[in-house]
Amino acid sequence: QTISIAKAGITTVLNSRTSVLAAANPPSGRYDDLKTAQDNIDLQTTILSRFDLIFIVKDIRMYEQDKRIASHIIKVHASGAAASKNTDTAEGENWLKRYIEYCRVACQPRLSEKAAEMLQNKYVEIRQKMRQQAHETGKPAAIPITVRQLEAIIRLSESLAKMRLTPVATQEHVEEAFRLFNVSTMDAARSGINEHLNLTPEIANEIKQAETQIKRRMGIGSQ
């Protein structure tokens, strides 16, 4: 596929022959649970629908978790000098890199008939649920579920089979692909406190008005 880039007055289109991993912060600097994923990510739905998986990573302040992260960062820096001396040895022993390269070259799996049928049924089921949710809330989903998402799940299923050097992607691979899709993109689409509390339009409007009044009373640039 292609990627369009417009930066510093330069507009260009680049060919994309590999996977793209992108990370970004919300517009306000921190993820706002009162807003949907679309408002926090601040990208058009046409762009969001092009990502196979969308994960929301929150910086939750927890003592044990912060302690583990700090310990890991310190160990990385402490062992940095030793690792740089043994770069050649590490490259020679990096079997994981060689395994991934072999999987790419030697294995090109395709969906089995049963897996394809299962994929079709699950996709239709998700579309029905999203349609029902939009009908009940009166709002479209923050991240639309389209044929692009179906293609993403197919790619995930085939990639999972490729990791195991399996020539055929089975129902097991499809189930795992849907699990990944549910805990990432679908979870992101359902994010926001409004989705969990099932707020009525009247209460949601009161919250919006209260937020507007608070912002009017805050100085420019204050938090």
C-alpha positions as semicolon CSV with decimal commas, in nm:
position;residue;x (nm);y (nm);z (nm)
1;Q;0,000;0,000;0,000
2;T;0,108;0,364;0,012
3;I;0,154;0,630;0,279
4;S;0,095;1,000;0,210
5;I;0,319;1,244;0,400
6;A;0,273;1,622;0,419
7;K;0,544;1,784;0,631
8;A;0,722;2,122;0,616
9;G;0,570;2,205;0,280
10;I;0,677;1,874;0,125
11;T;0,404;1,641;0,002
12;T;0,497;1,292;-0,111
13;V;0,363;0,938;-0,142
14;L;0,581;0,648;-0,025
15;N;0,535;0,280;-0,099
16;S;0,478;0,069;0,211
17;R;0,627;-0,278;0,178
18;T;0,649;-0,356;0,545
19;S;0,449;-0,330;0,867
20;V;0,410;0,015;1,019
21;L;0,422;0,063;1,396
22;A;0,308;0,408;1,511
23;A;0,281;0,554;1,862
24;A;0,135;0,887;1,969
25;N;0,020;1,089;2,269
26;P;-0,334;1,229;2,307
27;P;-0,380;1,600;2,217
28;S;-0,409;1,695;2,587
29;G;-0,098;1,498;2,687
30;R;-0,292;1,244;2,893
31;Y;-0,570;1,004;2,799
32;D;-0,909;1,147;2,897
33;D;-1,149;0,873;3,010
34;L;-1,447;1,106;2,960
35;K;-1,380;1,111;2,585
36;T;-1,396;0,842;2,321
37;A;-1,089;0,689;2,158
38;Q;-1,150;0,896;1,846
39;D;-1,142;1,222;2,048
40;N;-0,830;1,113;2,236
41;I;-0,644;0,994;1,927
42;D;-0,771;1,291;1,724
43;L;-0,745;1,121;1,385
44;Q;-1,010;1,083;1,119
45;T;-1,199;0,754;1,110
46;T;-1,069;0,696;0,756
47;I;-0,715;0,689;0,898
48;L;-0,805;0,487;1,209
49;S;-0,966;0,216;0,997
50;R;-0,633;0,157;0,820
51;F;-0,462;0,023;1,134
52;D;-0,485;-0,353;1,190
53;L;-0,464;-0,322;1,570
54;I;-0,509;-0,017;1,794
55;F;-0,390;-0,047;2,154
56;I;-0,460;0,214;2,422
57;V;-0,174;0,228;2,675
58;K;-0,248;0,433;2,988
59;D;0,010;0,553;3,240
60;I;-0,167;0,435;3,555
61;R;0,019;0,530;3,875
62;M;0,068;0,205;4,066
63;Y;0,353;0,152;4,314
64;E;0,443;-0,206;4,215
65;Q;0,418;-0,136;3,842
66;D;0,625;0,183;3,867
67;K;0,885;-0,007;4,070
68;R;0,913;-0,282;3,804
69;I;0,947;-0,027;3,522
70;A;1,212;0,172;3,711
71;S;1,404;-0,148;3,788
72;H;1,393;-0,253;3,422
73;I;1,517;0,087;3,296
74;I;1,804;0,087;3,546
75;K;1,909;-0,266;3,442
76;V;1,901;-0,167;3,072
77;H;2,136;0,127;3,136
78;A;2,356;-0,072;3,373
79;S;2,409;-0,350;3,117
80;G;2,438;-0,114;2,819
81;A;2,819;-0,097;2,825
82;A;2,859;-0,474;2,852
83;A;2,612;-0,534;2,570
84;S;2,793;-0,297;2,332
85;K;3,117;-0,493;2,374
86;N;2,953;-0,821;2,280
87;T;2,756;-0,694;1,977
88;D;2,922;-0,932;1,731
89;T;2,856;-1,232;1,953
90;A;2,495;-1,130;2,010
91;E;2,437;-1,089;1,636
92;G;2,575;-1,436;1,569
93;E;2,356;-1,592;1,837
94;N;2,038;-1,403;1,750
95;W;1,835;-1,708;1,650
96;L;1,504;-1,520;1,680
97;K;1,599;-1,282;1,398
98;R;1,701;-1,575;1,178
99;Y;1,380;-1,763;1,265
100;I;1,162;-1,464;1,165
101;E;1,352;-1,430;0,838
102;Y;1,304;-1,801;0,766
103;C;0,929;-1,778;0,841
104;R;0,894;-1,489;0,596
105;V;1,073;-1,671;0,316
106;A;0,966;-2,034;0,365
107;C;0,604;-2,009;0,478
108;Q;0,310;-1,850;0,293
109;P;-0,003;-1,987;0,467
110;R;-0,360;-1,946;0,342
111;L;-0,696;-1,982;0,516
112;S;-0,863;-2,322;0,526
113;E;-1,229;-2,349;0,421
114;K;-1,354;-2,393;0,778
115;A;-1,141;-2,103;0,900
116;A;-1,273;-1,882;0,618
117;E;-1,633;-1,972;0,707
118;M;-1,569;-1,901;1,074
119;L;-1,407;-1,569;0,984
120;Q;-1,706;-1,467;0,776
121;N;-1,958;-1,555;1,050
122;K;-1,764;-1,371;1,323
123;Y;-1,721;-1,062;1,106
124;V;-2,096;-1,046;1,033
125;E;-2,167;-1,093;1,406
126;I;-1,938;-0,802;1,501
127;R;-2,099;-0,579;1,236
128;Q;-2,444;-0,660;1,375
129;K;-2,333;-0,577;1,731
130;M;-2,181;-0,245;1,622
131;R;-2,497;-0,159;1,427
132;Q;-2,711;-0,239;1,730
133;Q;-2,484;-0,033;1,956
134;A;-2,505;0,264;1,718
135;H;-2,884;0,232;1,711
136;E;-2,909;0,225;2,092
137;T;-2,667;0,512;2,159
138;G;-2,759;0,717;1,855
139;K;-2,390;0,761;1,770
140;P;-2,166;0,575;1,524
141;A;-1,875;0,372;1,661
142;A;-1,555;0,565;1,735
143;I;-1,362;0,318;1,520
144;P;-1,573;0,183;1,232
145;I;-1,565;-0,190;1,158
146;T;-1,533;-0,224;0,781
147;V;-1,390;-0,464;0,523
148;R;-1,048;-0,323;0,613
149;Q;-1,082;-0,478;0,958
150;L;-1,179;-0,809;0,797
151;E;-0,861;-0,796;0,588
152;A;-0,665;-0,712;0,904
153;I;-0,797;-1,022;1,082
154;I;-0,710;-1,234;0,777
155;R;-0,354;-1,097;0,788
156;L;-0,333;-1,168;1,160
157;S;-0,458;-1,525;1,114
158;E;-0,207;-1,595;0,838
159;S;0,073;-1,434;1,042
160;L;-0,006;-1,653;1,341
161;A;0,011;-1,960;1,116
162;K;0,339;-1,834;0,968
163;M;0,490;-1,804;1,317
164;R;0,432;-2,177;1,362
165;L;0,545;-2,260;1,006
166;T;0,199;-2,398;0,932
167;P;0,102;-2,405;0,562
168;V;-0,270;-2,353;0,642
169;A;-0,433;-2,101;0,877
170;T;-0,685;-2,297;1,084
171;Q;-0,981;-2,206;1,307
172;E;-0,742;-2,189;1,603
173;H;-0,547;-1,910;1,432
174;V;-0,869;-1,724;1,346
175;E;-0,987;-1,743;1,709
176;E;-0,656;-1,602;1,834
177;A;-0,668;-1,325;1,570
178;F;-1,018;-1,228;1,687
179;R;-0,900;-1,235;2,050
180;L;-0,621;-0,991;1,964
181;F;-0,866;-0,776;1,769
182;N;-1,111;-0,770;2,062
183;V;-0,854;-0,669;2,326
184;S;-0,712;-0,395;2,102
185;T;-0,928;-0,225;1,840
186;M;-1,269;-0,330;1,976
187;D;-1,166;-0,234;2,331
188;A;-1,047;0,103;2,198
189;A;-1,378;0,154;2,020
190;R;-1,564;0,089;2,348
191;S;-1,333;0,309;2,557
192;G;-1,457;0,618;2,738
193;I;-1,650;0,644;3,063
194;N;-1,971;0,713;2,869
195;E;-1,960;0,366;2,717
196;H;-1,927;0,196;3,057
197;L;-2,184;0,404;3,248
198;N;-2,451;0,404;2,974
199;L;-2,523;0,774;3,030
200;T;-2,851;0,915;2,904
201;P;-2,834;1,201;2,652
202;E;-2,957;1,443;2,923
203;I;-2,680;1,351;3,170
204;A;-2,417;1,353;2,894
205;N;-2,534;1,704;2,796
206;E;-2,512;1,822;3,160
207;I;-2,154;1,689;3,182
208;K;-2,064;1,872;2,861
209;Q;-2,215;2,198;2,989
210;A;-2,033;2,165;3,323
211;E;-1,704;2,104;3,141
212;T;-1,762;2,413;2,925
213;Q;-1,835;2,631;3,231
214;I;-1,521;2,506;3,409
215;K;-1,305;2,581;3,104
216;R;-1,445;2,936;3,087
217;R;-1,332;3,000;3,444
218;M;-0,978;2,869;3,389
219;G;-0,695;3,091;3,275
220;I;-0,546;3,037;2,930
221;G;-0,268;2,777;2,949
222;S;-0,361;2,657;3,298
223;Q;-0,438;2,291;3,375
